Amino acid sequence: MPAQKIDNTLRYDEPMSKHTSWRVGGIADIFFTPGSRAELIDFVKAQPDDMPFMFVGLGSNLLVRDGGIRGAVIAISPVMGQLEHKGDGLVSAEAGLACTVLARNCVRWGVGPAEFFAGIPGTVGGALAMNAGAFGGETWDNVVSVETLNRAGEVHTRESSEFETGYRYVTGPANEEWFLGAQFKFEAGFDTDMSHMRSLVQERKVKQPLGLPSCGSVFRNPEGDHAARLIEASGLKGFRMGGAEVSPKHANFIINTDDASAADIESLINHVQAQVEEQHGISLQREVRIVGEAL
């Protein structure tokens, strides 16, 4: 499956509200969309050693503060989306590939379990970075190896054993390396079909406020419990701060209902954490990544 080819785009003072699923966020000093892997490597090599980099995909697990991001944001979601079935359950996927596309093709090829990727609203790169999961499956359960890029523009192949992973947690052997792709090992001849995947997606549509600006699940589930249950039990369903609201449909979602600012959303996140800890003695840990500067 070939990657989409686009012309590279370099923008200055780019509103991050255009590139996050919450539709909020201040200005990025530099916003670069490479047209190919070679252009990405050339861009990284050309930057000064003190240039901060931030890699983004679909912006689905990201809250950018209203003051924006200093340095360069690199968006790889439209490119680096190649996908290949190498046989015997081995699948190669680049970081810019949407997880839903990975799920659909794995089902078509009869390898799995992979349909859980249909419940991850992001790219393979983002899923690798946080060990994203859905429907009981996690990204790193099936990772054999990954390709990474460092700020010197060097590409490395690393075995999965070089990484420490856990629930929504990944740490690697080197600082400032970003995922370019992964090889997954699935079971060949896996007994599933599109109808099963469609039923999982339908279940997600019924239970979650899809179609509204959100980041997906805001908090990790604490061991033995669910963040949504704790938030609802704290009387917070429908609670609002500015234009941000705890979803009345699923309490672990915060939605942008009325031109919310990033500050509204972050304040609501902090309020939910404080109330759950006060009422239940449990400290909820964020799943969403908060970046950038406050106004």
C-alpha positions in Angstrom: 0.0 0.0 0.0 1.9 3.1 -1.2 2.2 6.3 0.9 0.3 9.4 -0.2 2.7 11.8 -1.9 2.4 15.5 -1.1 4.6 18.5 -1.6 6.4 19.5 1.5 4.9 22.5 3.3 6.8 24.8 5.6 4.7 27.4 7.5 5.5 29.9 10.2 3.2 31.0 13.0 0.8 28.2 12.3 -2.3 27.9 14.5 -2.2 24.5 16.2 -6.0 24.6 16.5 -6.0 23.4 12.9 -4.1 20.3 13.8 -5.6 19.0 17.0 -8.8 17.0 17.5 -9.8 19.4 20.3 -9.6 22.3 17.8 -7.7 24.4 20.3 -4.0 25.5 20.6 -1.8 28.5 20.0 0.8 29.3 17.4 3.6 27.0 16.4 6.8 28.9 15.4 7.4 26.5 12.6 5.1 23.8 11.2 6.6 21.4 8.7 4.8 18.7 6.7 7.4 16.7 4.8 6.6 15.2 1.4 8.7 12.2 1.9 11.0 10.4 4.4 14.0 11.9 2.6 12.6 15.5 3.1 11.9 14.8 6.7 15.5 13.6 7.3 16.9 16.6 5.4 14.8 19.0 7.4 15.9 17.5 10.7 19.6 17.6 9.7 19.3 21.3 8.7 18.1 22.6 12.0 20.3 24.0 14.7 21.2 21.7 17.6 19.1 23.7 20.0 15.9 23.6 17.8 13.1 21.9 19.8 11.2 19.3 17.8 7.7 18.0 18.3 6.3 15.2 16.1 2.5 15.1 15.6 0.2 12.8 13.8 -3.6 13.4 13.8 -3.4 15.5 17.0 -5.9 13.2 18.7 -4.2 12.8 22.1 -2.8 16.3 22.3 -3.7 19.5 24.2 -1.7 22.5 23.0 -1.8 25.4 25.3 -3.0 28.8 24.1 0.5 30.3 24.1 1.6 27.8 21.4 4.8 25.9 20.8 8.3 27.2 20.4 10.4 25.4 17.9 9.4 23.1 15.0 6.3 20.9 14.9 6.7 18.1 12.3 3.5 16.6 11.0 3.9 13.2 9.5 0.3 12.0 9.3 -0.2 12.7 5.5 3.0 10.9 4.6 5.0 7.9 5.7 1.9 5.8 5.6 3.1 2.7 3.8 1.7 -0.6 4.8 2.9 -4.0 3.7 1.9 -7.6 4.5 5.2 -9.6 4.4 3.5 -13.0 4.9 3.3 -15.3 7.9 1.5 -12.7 9.9 4.4 -10.1 9.6 3.1 -6.6 8.9 5.2 -3.4 8.3 3.5 -0.1 9.0 4.9 3.4 8.8 4.3 6.0 11.6 1.9 8.1 9.5 -0.6 5.3 8.8 -4.0 5.7 10.5 -4.6 2.9 13.0 -8.0 2.3 11.5 -6.4 1.6 8.1 -4.0 -0.9 9.8 -7.0 -2.6 11.5 -9.0 -2.9 8.3 -6.2 -4.3 6.2 -5.1 -6.8 8.9 -8.7 -8.2 9.0 -8.7 -8.4 5.2 -5.4 -10.3 5.2 -6.6 -12.6 8.0 -4.0 -11.7 10.5 -4.6 -10.7 14.1 -5.6 -9.9 16.7 -5.5 -6.4 15.1 -9.1 -5.2 15.0 -8.6 -3.3 18.3 -6.6 -0.8 16.3 -9.9 0.4 14.8 -10.7 1.9 18.3 -7.5 4.0 18.4 -8.2 7.5 16.9 -4.7 8.3 15.8 -1.7 7.1 13.8 0.7 4.2 14.2 3.4 6.6 15.4 1.3 8.0 18.1 0.1 4.5 19.1 3.7 3.4 19.4 4.7 6.5 21.5 2.0 5.8 24.2 1.2 2.1 23.8 -2.3 3.0 22.8 -5.0 0.4 23.1 -8.7 -0.3 22.7 -11.0 -3.3 23.3 -8.5 -5.0 25.5 -5.6 -4.9 23.0 -2.4 -2.8 23.2 -0.1 -1.7 20.4 3.2 -3.1 21.8 1.7 -6.6 22.3 2.5 -7.3 18.7 5.6 -5.1 18.0 8.7 -7.0 16.8 10.9 -4.0 15.9 10.7 -0.3 15.2 12.5 2.3 13.1 13.4 5.5 14.8 14.9 8.9 13.7 17.2 11.0 15.9 18.0 14.7 15.7 21.2 14.0 13.7 19.0 12.5 11.0 20.1 9.0 11.7 17.7 6.1 11.3 17.9 3.2 13.7 16.2 -0.2 13.8 15.5 -1.2 17.4 14.1 -4.5 18.7 11.0 -4.3 20.9 13.1 -5.8 23.8 15.0 -2.5 23.9 11.9 -0.7 25.1 10.1 -0.8 28.5 6.3 -0.8 28.0 3.3 -0.9 30.2 -0.3 0.4 30.3 -0.2 3.7 28.2 3.6 3.8 28.8 6.7 3.5 26.7 10.3 4.4 27.3 13.2 3.7 24.9 16.9 3.3 25.0 17.7 6.8 23.7 16.5 10.4 24.2 15.1 12.4 21.3 14.3 9.6 19.0 11.0 9.5 17.1 9.2 6.6 15.6 9.2 6.2 11.8 7.4 2.8 11.8 7.2 -0.7 13.1 7.0 -4.3 12.2 4.2 -6.2 13.9 3.9 -10.0 14.2 0.3 -11.2 14.2 -1.2 -14.7 14.1 -1.7 -15.8 10.5 -5.0 -17.3 9.6 -6.7 -15.4 12.4 -10.4 -16.1 12.5 -12.1 -12.7 12.2 -14.0 -10.6 9.7 -15.1 -7.1 8.9 -18.4 -7.6 10.6 -16.7 -8.2 14.0 -14.6 -5.0 13.5 -17.7 -3.1 12.5 -19.5 -4.2 15.6 -16.5 -3.0 17.7 -16.6 0.4 15.9 -20.4 0.6 16.4 -20.0 -0.1 20.1 -17.5 2.8 20.3 -20.0 5.1 18.5 -22.8 4.2 20.9 -20.7 4.7 24.1 -18.5 7.6 23.1 -19.2 11.2 21.9 -17.7 10.7 18.5 -18.0 13.6 16.0 -17.5 16.2 18.7 -14.1 17.9 19.3 -12.3 15.8 22.0 -9.1 13.9 22.4 -10.6 10.5 23.2 -10.0 9.2 26.7 -8.5 11.9 28.9 -7.4 9.7 31.9 -5.9 6.3 32.2 -8.0 3.7 33.9 -6.6 3.1 37.4 -5.9 -0.6 38.3 -9.1 -2.4 39.0 -11.4 0.5 38.1 -12.5 2.8 35.3 -11.8 6.5 35.1 -15.2 7.1 33.6 -17.0 5.4 36.5 -15.0 7.5 39.1 -15.7 10.7 37.3 -19.4 10.0 37.0 -19.6 8.9 40.6 -18.1 12.3 41.5 -21.1 14.0 39.9 -19.1 15.5 37.1 -20.9 14.3 34.0 -22.0 17.5 32.1 -19.8 19.7 34.3 -18.5 22.7 32.4 -15.7 25.3 32.6 -15.9 27.9 29.9 -16.5 26.1 26.6 -15.2 22.7 27.9 -17.5 20.1 29.2 -17.3 16.6 30.7 -19.2 14.6 28.2 -22.7 13.6 29.3 -22.3 10.5 27.2 -18.9 9.2 28.5 -17.4 10.8 31.5 -13.7 10.2 30.5 -14.2 12.5 27.5 -13.9 16.2 27.7 -15.5 18.0 24.7 -15.1 21.4 23.2 -18.7 22.5 23.1 -18.6 26.3 22.7 -15.3 27.7 21.4 -13.3 26.5 24.4 -9.8 27.7 25.0 -7.0 25.3 25.9 -7.0 26.9 29.3 -10.7 25.9 29.8 -9.9 22.3 29.0 -6.8 22.1 31.2 -8.7 23.8 34.1 -11.4 21.2 33.7 -8.9 18.3 33.6 -7.3 19.6 36.8 -10.8 20.0 38.4 -11.8 16.5 37.6 -8.5 15.1 39.0 -9.0 17.1 42.2 -12.6 16.0 42.7 -11.9 12.3 42.1 -9.0 12.4 44.5 -11.1 14.3 47.2 -14.1 12.0 46.9 -12.5 8.6 46.1 -8.9 8.9 47.2 -7.6 8.0 43.7 -5.2 10.2 41.7 -6.2 9.9 38.1 -3.3 10.0 35.6 -3.6 11.8 32.4 -3.6 9.9 29.1 -3.6 13.1 27.1 -0.3 14.9 26.4 -0.3 18.6 27.4 2.3 20.7 25.6 3.2 24.3 24.9 3.1 27.6 26.7 0.2 29.2 28.6 -0.8 32.7 27.8 
